[in-house]
C-alpha cells in the first residue's frame, strides 16, 4: 500500500505496556504519537540523520502537521508493528505510517507527519531542506 513513491522505510515492533492504556485496557489515543516517534527515529537512523545529527548539523526539525486515522484499537499486551515510509524530503520531511496488529496483520492505524527544517542559529524556517539531508539519503538510496 505505502510502497508507491516511498524513498526509504523502517518498521518497529512494540508490545503495548499497561501504562499506555485507559481503564478499559485500550491504548489511549494520544499514545499513538509516541509509537510513530519510535518508528520515525528508526527510519531516520537508516540514513544517519536522527535528532542528534539534526541538531549537530545546525537544524531543528519540528513536527508542523500530524494526522492520525484510527481504524481499530490496540490493547494491553498486544504486539503491534509500526511501519514508517519516507515520502518527501526536498522541502520537508513527510513520513507516512501504518500500525498493524503483529499477529493478524490487521491494520489498526494510519498516519503521517510533516517536519520542516529550522535554522538553530536564526530560528528561521527553511523553505528548502538543507543539503545535508539529500547527501545522507544519497548514501542509502539510489
Helices and strands as residue ranges (DSSP letters): E 8-15, G 18-20, G 29-31, H 32-46, H 51-56, E 59-70, E 79-88, E 93-101, E 107-119, H 131-138
